[in-house]
Amino acid sequence: WLADRVIDFIKEHKDGPFCYMLSLPDPHGPNTVRAPYDTMYNDKPIYIPKTLGQTDEESPAFAPPQPNLNEANLRRIQPEYYGMVRCIDDNVGRILQTLIDTKVLDHTVVVFTSDHGDLCGEHRRLNKGVPYEGSAKVPLIVYYPEKIKAGTVIDHAITTVDFMPTVLDLLGQKAPDTVQGVDAACLFTGSEPCDVPEVRFMRGTNNWLCALSDRYKLVYGKTGEPWLFDLQADPDETKNFFADPQYRDTVLQLTRELAAYAAANNDPYADDPHIKAEMQKVLGE
């Protein structure tokens, strides 16, 4: 139904400039999808992440495993999840075909992204709200052959707050000075100089702050010990490198960046007694 509305809009406005943002609610719980997608993957293999068996003791306090989540539950709910994804793929395909048929694709920027990821059993969790890659990492696919070379892959951390200034720059516009995100368009176009900050920031809905780069994520939670993830050394995110002496400089740098972010943006999480005390230990205050 949503894709139909987009297709109607494109056909109606194909002769002039337009902007359309389509927000698809799926994939989202409860895992249900219409026919034929509801049974399309019933007899297909289900991916079982190796971190599904992660215990409470192996997990950060800010991201405890969810009780009663096991392989049997995952095998029951995942087929319709896959069906939701396939339904989205098919309908995005219909929209792109409409752009081709109306001869506007060649002067249209197409962006495919999301507001958050979705854990599907990784770290014995479902859904979102934690700094694990499965929850925090999102696709950002941009089609704009006039400015972005096909096959461009960006290994640089940016966040959703950077979306607006980046897309506006690609369109030849400047974001208002009040926008907090950074303009990362140069990463896509390859233009120089390109001084996008290496460290960006995330925050949980209620209990953690995070400074991240392409390789590291440093997380301070309102309970438990801080965690440093090293995605190069531990892509499964099962180890905490925070107390490792080899990472002392990395912890200090990211903590300084996080403290500066919190001060500039009056982030109330930085005033939480536990988070504040843990950061002060690192900063020597």
Rosetta blueprint (number, residue, H / E / L):
1 W L
2 L H
3 A H
4 D H
5 R H
6 V H
7 I H
8 D H
9 F H
10 I H
11 K H
12 E H
13 H H
14 K L
15 D L
16 G L
17 P L
18 F L
19 C L
20 Y L
21 M L
22 L L
23 S L
24 L L
25 P L
26 D L
27 P L
28 H L
29 G L
30 P L
31 N L
32 T L
33 V L
34 R L
35 A L
36 P L
37 Y L
38 D L
39 T L
40 M L
41 Y L
42 N L
43 D L
44 K L
45 P L
46 I L
47 Y L
48 I L
49 P L
50 K H
51 T H
52 L H
53 G H
54 Q L
55 T L
56 D L
57 E L
58 E L
59 S L
60 P L
61 A L
62 F L
63 A L
64 P L
65 P L
66 Q L
67 P L
68 N L
69 L L
70 N L
71 E H
72 A H
73 N H
74 L H
75 R H
76 R H
77 I H
78 Q H
79 P H
80 E H
81 Y H
82 Y H
83 G H
84 M H
85 V H
86 R H
87 C H
88 I H
89 D H
90 D H
91 N H
92 V H
93 G H
94 R H
95 I H
96 L H
97 Q H
98 T H
99 L H
100 I H
101 D H
102 T L
103 K L
104 V L
105 L H
106 D H
107 H H
108 T L
109 V L
110 V E
111 V E
112 F E
113 T E
114 S L
115 D L
116 H L
117 G L
118 D L
119 L E
120 C E
121 G L
122 E H
123 H H
124 R H
125 R L
126 L E
127 N E
128 K L
129 G L
130 V L
131 P L
132 Y L
133 E H
134 G H
135 S H
136 A H
137 K L
138 V L
139 P L
140 L E
141 I E
142 V E
143 Y E
144 Y L
145 P L
146 E L
147 K L
148 I L
149 K L
150 A L
151 G L
152 T L
153 V L
154 I L
155 D L
156 H L
157 A L
158 I L
159 T L
160 T H
161 V H
162 D H
163 F H
164 M H
165 P H
166 T H
167 V H
168 L H
169 D H
170 L H
171 L L
172 G L
173 Q L
174 K L
175 A L
176 P L
177 D L
178 T L
179 V L
180 Q L
181 G L
182 V L
183 D L
184 A L
185 A H
186 C H
187 L H
188 F H
189 T H
190 G L
191 S L
192 E L
193 P L
194 C L
195 D L
196 V L
197 P L
198 E L
199 V L
200 R E
201 F E
202 M E
203 R E
204 G L
205 T L
206 N L
207 N L
208 W E
209 L E
210 C E
211 A E
212 L E
213 S L
214 D L
215 R L
216 Y E
217 K E
218 L E
219 V E
220 Y E
221 G E
222 K L
223 T L
224 G L
225 E L
226 P L
227 W E
228 L E
229 F E
230 D E
231 L L
232 Q L
233 A L
234 D L
235 P L
236 D L
237 E L
238 T L
239 K L
240 N L
241 F L
242 F L
243 A L
244 D L
245 P H
246 Q H
247 Y H
248 R H
249 D H
250 T H
251 V H
252 L H
253 Q H
254 L H
255 T H
256 R H
257 E H
258 L H
259 A H
260 A H
261 Y H
262 A H
263 A H
264 A H
265 N H
266 N L
267 D L
268 P H
269 Y H
270 A H
271 D H
272 D L
273 P H
274 H H
275 I H
276 K H
277 A H
278 E H
279 M H
280 Q H
281 K H
282 V H
283 L H
284 G L
285 E L
